[in-house]
């Protein structure tokens, strides 16, 4: 999925949720600007709106994932992070194995 990022849609709830996991908003925004991010539909959480999960290395090199959706505001498509965190050890191993095959 190739998307031109025009900006991000932050509110109090998603800011708080991401910070609880030790991630700064700038780090999450920088994550999406990398070429090495894999995006998949989040089928289990897409009942109300289409959601996605992005996997890849953080700007600091740690494997992370971000649940997000898209929002259209004033005619521009924005990324709305829902939650972000560093991957757990098992998730990171699986990610490394799968991404090395691509």
N, C-alpha and C positions, 0 to 999 in steps of 0.2 A: 504494500500500500504506500503510494507516494502522495504526500500531502504537503502543500505549501503552508508553513506555519506563519500566520499573521499576528498571533498573540495568544495570550492565555486568559482564562476566565477564573479568577480567584474570588472566593468569598471566605467569611470567617470560618465556616465549617471545614472546607477542604484545606485551608491553611493550617488549622489546628491539627487535623488528622495527619497531615504530612509531617508536621513538626514533632508530633508524638513519636514518630518513627525515626527521629534524628536527621531528617532531611531538610535542608534549606530550600526555599522556593527557587532561588537562582540555580541550585544544583539540579532541580527537577526540570527547569526550563532548558538548561544546557544539555541535559540528557536527551531531550527530544531533537536537538539540533545536530546530533551525531548521526553518521551514516550507518553505524553498526547496531541500530535498534530494530528488533523484530516486533511486529504488531500482529496480534491475533484477535478475532472476535471473542468476547466473553459471553458465551452462550448462556451460562448459568445465571448471569445477572442482567440480562437484557430484556426483561419483561416490560419495563416502563419505557426505556430508551435504549438505543443501541450503545453498548459499552464495549470497550476494547482493553486488552492488556498488552503493554509494551515491555519487552525484556531486553536487557543489554547492560553494558558496563556503565557505571556512573562516571562522571568526569574525573573522579578520584580513582577509578579503576575497579571499584567493587561492583559485583553483579547486583542489579536492582530490578525492580518491576514497578510499573505504574498502571493503576486502573484509571481509565479516563473515558470521556465521551467528547463529542463535538457540540459546540453551541454556535449559533449564528446570531451575531449582534451587529446591528447597523450594517447589514449586508456582508460582514466578514465572518469567516469560519475561524473559530477559536478553539483551542484545546482546553478542556475543563478537567484537570486532574481531580480524581475522586479520592484516591489514596495512593501513597507511594511508600516503599520500604526497600531495604536491602534484602536480598534473597537469603533464605535460610541455607545452611550448609548443603543439605540434600538437593534443594532447588538449584543451587549454584553448580553442583556437580553435574546434574542433568542438563542444565543450560550449556555448560562448557562442552559436554560430550556432543550434544546436538549441534551446537554452533561450529564445532571443529569439523563437522562433516559437510558443511555448506561451502 
